[in-house]
Amino acid sequence: MSHLVRVAAYFGITLSQRTRVRSVRFLICAQTFGLSPYIEVSISLNWGIRHMLCRIITAMQLLERQEQLDTLTRSFAEARAGTGKLILITGEAGLGKSSLVEQFVAESKRHARVLWGACDALDTPRALGPVHEIAAQTSIFDGHATLPNESRDWLFGSLFAQLVPPQRTSVVVLEDVHWADESTLDFFRFVGRRIQRTAALFIATYRDEELSPIHPVRLALGELTGRHVVRMRLAPLSVGAVGELAKNSGRDAAQLHQITGGNPFFVSEALACPCDSVPETVRDAVLARLMRCSPPARELAEIVSMSPGKTEAWLIESLMGAHGSAVDEGVTRGLLATHGNAVSFRHELARLAVGSTIAAEQARALHGRVFEVLENHGADLTQLVHHAALANNADAVLKYGPLAANEAAHLGAHREAAAHLSATLRYGDVLPTMTQAEIFERHARECSLTNQPAQAIASANRALALWRLEGCVEAQSRVLCFLTPEYRMSGDKAAADESIAQAIALLEHLAPSVYLARAYSVRSRLASNRGLYEEAIDFGERALALAHQFGNAAFETQALNSIGSALLIAGDPSGYELLDRSLAVALQNNFEECTARAYCNLMFCATLEHQFHRADQYFRDGVGYCEERGLFSSSAYLRTYSARLALDRGDWAEAAQIVLELSQSTDLVPVHRVPLRVTLALVRIRRGDPRAEDPIDEIYDLARSMGEPERLGRVTAARAEHAWYRGDLETVARETAIGLEHLADCRIPWVRGELLFWQSRIQTVDSNASHIAEPYRLMLAGDWQTAADAWEKIGMPYEHALCLAEGTDEALLCSLAIIDRLGAGPLGAIVRKRLRERGVRGIPRGPRETTRTNPGGLSEKEFEVLALLVEGCSNALIGRRLHRSTKTIDHHVSAILAKLEVHSRAEAITAAFGLGIFSARRDAVARRSSGGRK
């Protein structure tokens, strides 16, 4: 025992002993490790000091985390009963997400199988790395490593089968999702959507401060909703908890809390610092700990700091020889942790702190040494590229970068593929011209798939210039055909026209070819987007004929897509047959981009035609397909029109929420941004929100420059509608004239009909004009009841009410009931005025003033709570400010999230501003203070 006492004393640990037969029970005061002061741990005598201290660290009693542990325990019980749960744990770095999960797993592992995977902070994450790590802990590979060409679908399905009964209950942990590659995110979605059908608890941890507004993880998290999803945000420790940790340390708890912000990791590092004062930064604390280490232990720490995550023992031994004592010292100092035959830092922040002390040239040399060992060992391609790039090893990056990109793209990790190609291109000047052109073209395509149009266009133009140097006509036409839709997506009409014109000019004087089929198909697609019916059909049929002649299924599906879309936009339902054929051919041949485009156009056309049942099916199938393959641009397009679908159905809160979520999580290009802003504007216009026109004013010039009549027609119709409610007849006339002028040569019956209806509010319009959708024709003819019946059958309540508002007293009252249910303030005011003018009695009063000025439908107390959430107050602080218990505030916050249909405090704050709650309330207060004057 004496050696344990002496070692413990050396590290500032006091031991109180109660001898057992083969173990000793210790009561530990562990200031060095920043643990709760008194922890009972049972240690086997033959474990040795390193294992003793590792056990101490993992056995720490977590402070102020009992509520989260209770939630995990309840969720685990439900999973064991056959209803799986997805637990999303977020918090800034150092708040103890991993410690919380580790303690829960330690308590529950007797009753479940634990599968653990972690995402690493590599510059370019390894595709499916954490998923393979989880899979290796199961029997699905039967002891064999997965092959590089392993099917993702097979892998996902096999792992899911491990989680459903009669398999044993599983706890699956996916750490640091903020570093996940696209394919791992697809796995996360795949399991998350189906978790309720399992007997598993799936725990994912992430740092929300690491997620930019356009980070793919934000979109993935937003999609996972329902009662089977539990969201958990860790808060910093209170002053009291910090005081508990600092007990007997002689440190000032208040000062310690102020400097560390209550971050448990920062607190533990500060307490471990030998200096009398509290270090100003966590870096200072970690480096103070490092400086107490021997030279071998410091060398080990520097080596381990080169690689995010774990460093294998064989790699360390290859670099520094025998290292057992250095590992023991690093662990006992609380700097490192062991994981079987691997070593890591206790926290990523500590790794970064140590890495920041290494001189740039020394770091490059270290990365070079690590690369050489990994290469000889046949390591993962992503690791090789990571270390080669940081070692500035151009030859290695050029060799392995394209291979890593191939592997990532095959696994659906297109963003990672683009990153590997980008790393390759930094050294690409030494490559032959043709090779450079090929890599730039590949990079452009990967960027396109991941909704990075600016980068896609830049790389494609570099490829085009290089192919011109090579004199390769086919390659030039291919890149020009690629650029055309990219320019169109970015709103550059002139560049799109020029690109496709050049492509066709290069090929038309040559013999017919599949390359010309591609160019004709792209020309047809561009014409279809612009409502140019005859041109779209003409070039589509030319492309289809060449595709059949040369037996090219890819261009066949593209041509069918363009022709079918043109027919549907023009109001011809036979287009569905062609688009469905296009989808079938694309799916049969595994043409991912063609499949995504087919789903997008089917969704767009079904929404335009108000075929809601079709649109729902295309949306469900399309979003699932695109997101499982990392096709985020197509996914964003589908969600864009799901917002319009919600608007047309009268689900205005849902429509606004979709717009807000997309705006936060996606880098929107014009073809997404214009329709989204129109949808949001119409929600606000029809509700009567203040500054309702702002969203369309933002994109008005952009919509005009795009040259796509459907999009401009929607914008001008929305502006005309808003002007009519304000009584601004001059603006109604101007906007409808602009929209109809751009539709002059186009067949888009639904948009034309909408514009003509608003124009009819101020002048006579011929109801027999061509290319008008039937419900609008009935409205123009003054057959309001039949038109109302048509809109009701379609399922569009606002248009239904609009028609009833032109009818009898009874129809007006029916219209008013629909209007009040929708919350359509401006139209409701018009209908009430008409009823009063007709002398109708008993007119319903409609929503109360508090509801009209609060689009979220919040109570007065809920609004007060929301206002304090906006200020960044915690529930406890809100309770003190409002003189209510924290539990009461918890209930108010839950009610706010439910009413705003969001899942987190941050989303509630965003929704409050997006829905105009605060501006509406300010206007109402101003009106009341001025005695109701306008």
Protein Blocks (a to p, Z undefined) as FASTA:
>chain_A
ZZmmmmmmmnopacdddddfkbccdddddfknopafbacddddfklojmlmmmmmmmmpc
cehilmmmmmmmmmmmmmmnopacdddddddehilmmmmmmmmmmmmmmmoccddddddf
bfbacehklmmmmmmmmmklnopacdfklcfklmmmmmmmmmpcfbdcdddddehkllpc
fklmmmmmmmmmmmmmpccdcdddddfklpcfklmklmmmmmmgcjkbccdddddddfkl
mmmmmgonlpafklmmmmnnopaklmmmmmmpmbfbdcfbfklmmmmmmmmpcfklmmmm
mmmmmpghjadfklmmmmnopaklmmmmmmmnomaccehjaccdfbfklmmmmmmmpcfk
lmmmmmmmmmmmmmmnopafklmmmmmmmnopaklmmmmmmmmmmmmmmnopamlmmmmm
mmmmmmmmmpcfklmmmmmmmmmmmmmmnopaklmmmmmmmmmmmmmmnopaklmmmmmm
mmmmmmmmnopaklmmmmmmmmmmmmmmmccdfklmmmmmmmmmmmmmnopaklmmmmmm
mmmmmmmmnopaklmmmmmmmmmmmmmmnopaklmmmmmmmmmmmmmnopaklmmmmmmm
mmmmmmmnopaklmmmmmmmmmmmmmmnopaklmmmmmmmmmmmmmmnopamlmmmmmmm
mmmmpccdfklmmmmmmmmmmmmmmnopahklmmmmmmmmmmmmnopaklmmmmmmmmmm
mmmmnopaklmmmmmmmmmmmmmmpccfklmmmmmmmmmmmoccdfkbghiafklmmmmn
opamlmmmmmmmnopaklmmmmmmmmcfklmmmmmmmmmmnopaklmmmmmmmmmmnopg
hiaebjafklmmmmnopafklmmmmmmmmnopafklmmmmnopafklmmmmmmmmmmmno
pabfklmmmmmmmnommmmmmmmmmmmmnnopZZ
